[in-house]
Amino acid sequence: MIKKKLFSVLIICFCLSTSYSVGAESADTGNEEREGDKTVLKGTKVTSEYEKAEKMIFAGKKLEKKNKLNKAKIKYGKAYEYLIKANREYPAQPDILDYLGFTSWKLEKNEEAEIYYLLGLDIEPNHIRLNEHLGEHYVATKRINKANKILKVLKACNCKEYFELKEIIEGTKKSKY
C-alpha cells in the first residue's frame, strides 16, 4: 500500500516539477547556502514559502505545548499549504519534504507523512532532521523496530537528535512532536 502511494506521490511531484519549471529559474541557481543540515535557497520563492511554513510550524509547536491543539492544527494546515507551494516550485528539496511529512503527521495523515519522509530520505539518506522525524513517527505509530533502524542511522552523527530519539524509543522521554 505504501509503495503504491509512494509511486503516486513521485508521479505527482514529477508532473508538478515539469509543469512549473517552464520559464522558471532552475533550483540549482548557485544561491544555495548550507545552514546546519539544511540547504536554503537564498533570494528564491522557496525561501519565502519555506520560511512562512517554518514560522507556522514553530507557532504550532508552541500552541501544542500550551495544549491548544485546535489552534496548533490550524497553524500546521497553513504551513502545509506553504510547503506545497514551495514543493511545486522546487521539488525534491529534503527540508521541504521533511516538513511536508511533519505537517502531514500533525494533520493526522500518517501514510502521506511517511511517503514524504521516505521521499526526502531517498534524496538525502543521512539528513538528520528527516531521520529523527521519521523515527519519531515510527514510535508514534507503534513500529519500534523501524524506529530502531533509524536510530542506527543517526548513531553515526552523535548528535542531540540521536539521543532524543533514543530516549523516546526507550520510553523515557515523550516525543516533542
BELGI-V790746 format. One line per field, one symbol per residue. phi: phi as a letter, one per 30 degrees, with the letter a starting at -180 (. if undefined). psi: psi as a letter, one per 30 degrees, with the letter a starting at -180 (. if undefined). A space follows every 10 residues. Layout:
phi=???
psi=???
This chain:
phi=.ddddddddd dddddddddc ddicdddcci cdbcbicbcc cdibdedddd dddedddddd ddddddicdd ddddddddee dddddddddb dicedddddd ddddddcicd ddedddeddd dddbecddde dddddddddd chbdeddddd edddeddhcd dddddddddd idbdedc
psi=eeeeeeeeee eeeeeeeeff fjglkkfifg gkkkjbglkk jkgleeeeee eeeeeeeeee eeeefggiee eeeeeeeeee eeeeeeeeei lhjeeeeefe eeeeefghie eeeeeeeeee feeifgjeee eeeeeeeeef ghieeeeeee eeefeffhle eeeeeeeeef gfkkkf.
